[in-house]
Amino acid sequence: MKRIARSLTDKYVATDALAQFEPLQQILRQHLPASTAALFSRPKQKNEDAVEWYSDLGGEPIPYAQLSPEQSANLDRLLNERLDSIKQLSSTLRARGETAAADILDNAVRYPNQDNLYSLNGEPVITFWGYGLAPQAALPVNDTPPLVPPLETPAPAATSTTPKRRSWLRWLLLLLLLLLLLGLLYYFFCPLAKDTPPEEPVVEEVEPEPEAPPEPEPEPEPDPFEELLALINAAGDDCAQLQAIFRTHPLLNSDAPRAIALKAELDTKLQQDCREELIKDAKNLCPEERPENLAPELVIVFDASGSMGYSINITTQEARRAEEMMQREKMANALSQLFGGRRQSSSNYDYIFKNPRIIPAREAANSVISKTPSDVNVGLVLVGSCPAAQSYGFFAPGRRSELQRSISSIQPKQGTPLADGVLKAGQLVDGVNKESTILVVSDGEESCEGNPCAVANALARSKPNLTINVVDILGTGAGNCLASATGGKVYTAKNADDVLKMATEAARDVLGPEHCVKPEANAAPPP
């Protein structure tokens, strides 16, 4: 596991990412390819103010800002495709009532900005996904009220008193005369007030209340099949989205006639427009998630030549030189005894055959078979004697124990017809309509005048989906051209433990994702 970044939590927090990483991975690996699950880095809390982010992908992490325009455009495309497929899965799960899983997916696709986006071997990886904002420090508050100066009460104004005059009687007389004059004027010049008729009451017209509008008719329930058809049309030519709909949409698993017809139509579209994508993606699915006709296949080409009886602790050249010396000593002793001479003491050459190579090779082959998914056919070709190899054909999943017993009984023979062994393995596999792997377990070169490289080149031209991987015991380099011709790899084993590890790695494309349930019947090779 590689560390991508170490991030402070002063601005963003990773509370949801720390709590939801495992359930998120479980949901994604159950419904979508492993490359989509690898989009989200694993958070680890190092201390109170920092989080470290890790990924299982290989390569060095490159921040988005350091990518070239071409690299960033390709990364954006992959990122958007995978985020869209996650959103599509969320909608599908929510429609099925799995709201908790849908909420986890909706939360995960959020990330702050492109500073949290990295490229590992061209694959997008996000940090601070499902982020939250860090709480801000509270501003200080001054609880002391401002001082207010007391208001000064103005002094009451000084009042002055003046003595009253005693001429009030004269003023009273003058007032009475004035009132008398006003009364006379009113009497002679103002007529008596006439009775005014009462005003007619005003009648207000009350407008009638408007009639209530009729209740709208309820809208018809949406047709789920029309919604599914719209979902398929919206996916267009996006093979990843179409495959996700085909595998996970609940309507397509019903027995309704429209569901059966729509599933057949979608399957036809996938076969026509997404054939190569379906073939390549099949190895990332469990047996119950992929069509039976797309399950990959494996043929083991097992070297049972005489050199496989040599010790894995010495090279073939050292073993052959020691064996020649042993034969010369035996011949010299025989001649000496024939002519009456003294028998010479022989050296100890037991180490030549101690810990023979064929034992870890048999154990490695049986271990690979025990891990192979239940829908994968496994074949065997034995390379042990000139001029031709022996093909055992394919063993169906129910015959795995029989195949393992056959491998356990293999003993070293003589020659190495490697070219014929690869040819017979190529005749067994499809390599066109499904991915096929030939696993060569060998410690030596062709010894029956064949040309393995020419055979591999011919198979690569006729079977574009064939890969030859080689477990090269002690690194002789004999199978290098087989792997290079078909885009495979050579795995060098320096000791017995390496043989088991390298064989498992060489068969990785056939073994499927780790979360798939393996066949219990093949838990261990038979004795």
Secondary structure as UniProt FT lines:
FT   STRAND          2..8
FT   STRAND          12..13
FT   HELIX           15..31
FT   HELIX           34..37
FT   TURN            38..39
FT   STRAND          42..47
FT   TURN            48..49
FT   STRAND          50..55
FT   STRAND          62..63
FT   HELIX           64..66
FT   HELIX           69..95
FT   TURN            96..97
FT   HELIX           99..108
FT   HELIX           114..116
FT   STRAND          117..120
FT   TURN            121..122
FT   STRAND          123..126
FT   TURN            129..130
FT   STRAND          132..133
FT   HELIX           168..189
FT   HELIX           224..235
FT   TURN            236..237
FT   HELIX           239..248
FT   HELIX           250..253
FT   HELIX           257..273
FT   HELIX           275..281
FT   HELIX           282..284
FT   HELIX           287..289
FT   HELIX           292..294
FT   STRAND          297..303
FT   HELIX           306..309
FT   TURN            312..313
FT   HELIX           316..338
FT   TURN            339..340
FT   HELIX           350..353
FT   HELIX           358..371
FT   TURN            374..375
FT   STRAND          378..383
FT   STRAND          390..395
FT   HELIX           397..399
FT   HELIX           400..408
FT   HELIX           418..428
FT   STRAND          436..442
FT   HELIX           452..462
FT   TURN            464..465
FT   STRAND          466..473
FT   TURN            478..479
FT   HELIX           480..486
FT   STRAND          490..493
FT   HELIX           496..506
FT   HELIX           508..511
FT   TURN            514..515
FT   HELIX           520..522
//
